[in-house]
Amino acid sequence: MNNDFQKIIEFRRSNRSFDPNIPVPEEVIKVSLERAILSPNSSNMQLWEFYWLSSKEAINEMVPLCLNQQAAKTAQQMVVFVTRQDKWKERSQWNLLHIKKTIKGEPDRRQKGVLNYYGKVMPLLYRNDPFGFLSLIRRSISFFMGLRKPFFRTGGSANQRITVHKSCALAAQTFMLSIAAEGFHSCPMEGFDEKRVKKALKLPRGAEINMIISVGLGTEEGIWGERLRVPYSEVVFKK
């Protein structure tokens, strides 16, 4: 068993009050964001963006938008994790370009499959239309193909949103574990005015806020009681 990782897991707590006298070095945030970018994500589409708020002005602007939470008021650094479902075409082409660079000569069967995946499958999964025809097509394909064999079930924009938010949340978790590994604390916040946060960050309509994470050196009063978890036997089912 890796005791070092166990210590990081146990050290990471959602701390809601940070020491105002202890700054968080920018190198800690930078390396943690670099690690977050390495997180697993659906089809390597990387439909995320991370907005790092380091200045007092930027953080203070965000405090009322985070409903004046103590974790926001005392934050030394803050990162807004954003999903960019609307960038699916750009990221598909990015993957295609990098794959094509690795192919020397005529592509083999596996390479053709990957090219087809980003060139045809991704557009089918992510493209939408005002009347919902593509959603109907996706549901129909899933239904009829699923009659014969196990098949990936997809549908409308709700499925797409779930996918990109799951990927972004994985990056956020990597970020928080990295912060803990560097000896600092974090607090993921879901209580915020998404509309006003998007306006403050000048985000386009297709962007969505996944979560806002405040960072600092935690205090004792920032930990609200012991860490309570439902028993292992109630959530883990071994087959």
C-alpha positions in Angstrom: 0.0 0.0 0.0 1.2 3.5 -0.9 1.3 5.4 2.4 2.3 8.7 0.7 -0.9 8.8 -1.4 -2.9 7.8 1.6 -1.6 10.8 3.5 -2.6 13.1 0.6 -6.1 11.6 0.6 -6.5 12.1 4.3 -4.9 15.6 4.2 -7.3 16.8 1.5 -10.3 18.2 3.2 -12.8 20.9 2.1 -11.5 23.8 4.2 -13.8 26.8 4.3 -11.5 29.3 6.0 -7.9 30.1 5.0 -5.1 31.8 6.8 -5.0 35.4 5.4 -1.3 35.8 6.3 0.0 32.8 4.4 0.1 33.3 0.6 0.0 30.4 -1.9 3.0 30.5 -4.2 1.9 30.8 -7.9 4.1 27.8 -8.7 1.8 25.6 -6.6 -1.2 26.6 -8.7 0.6 26.4 -12.0 2.0 22.9 -11.4 -1.5 21.8 -10.1 -3.1 23.1 -13.2 -0.5 21.3 -15.4 -1.3 18.1 -13.5 -5.1 18.7 -13.9 -4.6 18.9 -17.7 -3.2 15.4 -17.6 -6.5 14.1 -16.1 -8.5 11.4 -17.9 -11.3 12.7 -20.1 -13.8 11.5 -22.6 -12.2 10.7 -26.0 -9.3 13.0 -25.2 -11.6 15.9 -26.3 -10.5 18.0 -23.3 -13.6 20.1 -23.4 -12.6 22.2 -20.5 -10.9 25.5 -19.6 -9.5 26.7 -16.2 -9.7 30.3 -15.2 -7.0 31.1 -12.6 -7.9 34.1 -10.4 -4.7 35.2 -8.6 -5.1 39.0 -8.0 -7.0 40.4 -5.1 -9.2 42.4 -7.5 -10.3 39.3 -9.4 -11.0 37.3 -6.2 -12.9 40.1 -4.6 -15.1 40.4 -7.7 -15.9 36.7 -7.4 -16.7 36.8 -3.6 -20.3 38.1 -3.9 -20.9 35.9 -6.9 -20.0 32.9 -4.7 -22.7 34.1 -2.3 -20.1 35.6 0.1 -19.0 32.1 1.3 -16.1 32.2 3.8 -14.1 29.9 1.5 -14.3 32.7 -1.2 -13.7 35.6 1.2 -10.5 34.1 2.6 -9.2 32.5 -0.7 -5.6 33.3 -1.6 -6.0 31.8 -5.0 -9.1 30.7 -7.0 -9.7 28.6 -10.1 -12.9 28.4 -12.0 -13.4 25.1 -13.8 -15.4 25.6 -17.0 -16.8 23.1 -19.6 -16.6 23.9 -23.3 -19.0 21.6 -25.0 -19.2 24.2 -27.8 -15.6 23.5 -28.7 -16.2 19.9 -29.8 -15.4 20.6 -33.5 -12.2 22.5 -32.7 -11.0 19.7 -30.4 -11.9 17.0 -32.8 -9.8 18.6 -35.5 -7.0 19.1 -33.0 -7.0 15.3 -32.3 -7.2 14.6 -36.0 -4.3 16.8 -36.8 -2.0 15.2 -34.2 -3.0 11.7 -35.3 -2.3 12.5 -38.9 1.2 13.7 -38.0 2.0 10.3 -36.5 1.0 8.4 -39.6 3.7 7.5 -42.1 2.5 6.4 -45.5 -0.8 4.6 -45.8 -2.7 4.3 -42.5 -3.3 0.8 -41.2 -6.6 -0.6 -40.0 -6.3 0.8 -36.4 -5.2 4.2 -37.6 -8.1 4.3 -40.0 -10.4 3.5 -37.1 -9.0 6.4 -35.1 -9.3 8.8 -38.0 -12.9 7.7 -38.5 -13.6 8.2 -34.8 -12.6 11.8 -34.8 -13.7 12.6 -38.3 -17.1 11.0 -38.2 -18.1 9.6 -34.8 -17.3 12.7 -32.8 -19.4 14.9 -35.1 -22.3 12.4 -34.8 -22.0 12.5 -31.0 -21.7 16.2 -30.5 -23.4 18.0 -33.3 -26.9 19.4 -32.6 -29.6 21.1 -34.5 -32.5 23.4 -33.5 -35.2 20.8 -34.2 -33.6 17.9 -32.3 -33.3 15.6 -35.4 -29.8 14.6 -34.6 -30.8 13.7 -31.1 -33.5 11.5 -32.5 -31.0 9.9 -34.9 -28.6 9.1 -32.1 -31.3 7.6 -29.9 -32.6 5.5 -32.8 -29.1 4.2 -33.5 -28.6 3.4 -29.9 -31.9 1.6 -29.6 -31.7 -0.6 -32.7 -28.0 -1.4 -32.4 -28.6 -2.1 -28.7 -31.1 -4.8 -29.6 -28.4 -7.0 -31.0 -25.4 -6.3 -28.8 -24.1 -4.0 -26.0 -23.9 -0.6 -27.4 -23.1 2.9 -26.2 -26.3 4.7 -25.5 -26.4 8.3 -26.4 -29.0 11.0 -27.2 -29.4 14.7 -26.9 -27.4 17.6 -25.4 -28.1 16.4 -21.8 -25.9 13.3 -22.5 -23.2 15.6 -23.9 -23.4 17.9 -20.9 -23.0 15.0 -18.5 -20.0 13.7 -20.4 -18.1 17.0 -20.4 -18.9 17.8 -16.8 -17.7 14.4 -15.7 -14.4 15.0 -17.5 -14.0 18.5 -16.0 -14.8 17.2 -12.5 -12.0 14.6 -12.9 -9.6 17.5 -13.7 -10.9 19.4 -10.7 -10.2 16.4 -8.4 -6.7 16.0 -9.8 -6.1 19.7 -9.1 -7.3 19.4 -5.5 -5.1 16.4 -4.8 -2.2 18.2 -6.2 -2.9 21.2 -4.0 -3.0 18.8 -1.0 0.3 17.2 -2.1 1.9 20.6 -2.0 0.8 21.2 1.6 -2.2 23.6 1.0 -5.9 23.2 1.2 -8.9 23.7 -1.2 -12.6 24.0 -1.1 -14.8 23.2 -4.2 -17.8 25.5 -4.3 -21.0 24.8 -6.1 -22.9 27.7 -4.5 -22.5 30.5 -7.0 -24.4 32.6 -9.5 -23.5 31.0 -12.7 -24.9 33.7 -14.9 -22.9 36.4 -13.2 -19.8 34.4 -13.0 -20.0 33.8 -16.8 -20.5 37.5 -17.4 -17.5 38.4 -15.1 -15.2 36.0 -17.0 -16.7 37.1 -20.4 -17.5 33.5 -21.2 -19.6 32.6 -24.3 -23.0 31.1 -24.2 -21.8 27.6 -24.8 -19.5 27.6 -21.7 -20.8 26.3 -18.3 -19.3 26.5 -14.8 -18.4 23.1 -13.4 -17.2 24.3 -10.0 -15.1 27.0 -8.4 -12.2 26.0 -6.2 -10.7 28.3 -3.6 -7.1 27.6 -2.3 -5.2 28.6 0.7 -3.6 27.3 3.9 -6.6 26.0 5.9 -7.4 26.8 9.5 -8.9 24.7 12.2 -12.2 26.6 12.1 -12.3 25.9 8.3 -12.9 22.2 9.0 -16.5 21.7 9.9 -16.4 18.5 12.1 -15.0 15.1 11.4 -15.1 13.5 8.0 -18.3 11.3 7.9 -18.7 8.7 5.2 -21.4 6.0 4.7 -19.9 2.6 5.6 -17.9 0.8 3.0 -20.3 -2.1 3.1 -23.2 0.1 2.0 -21.5 1.5 -1.1 -19.1 -1.2 -2.3 -20.6 -4.3 -3.9 -18.1 -7.0 -4.9 -19.3 -9.5 -7.6 
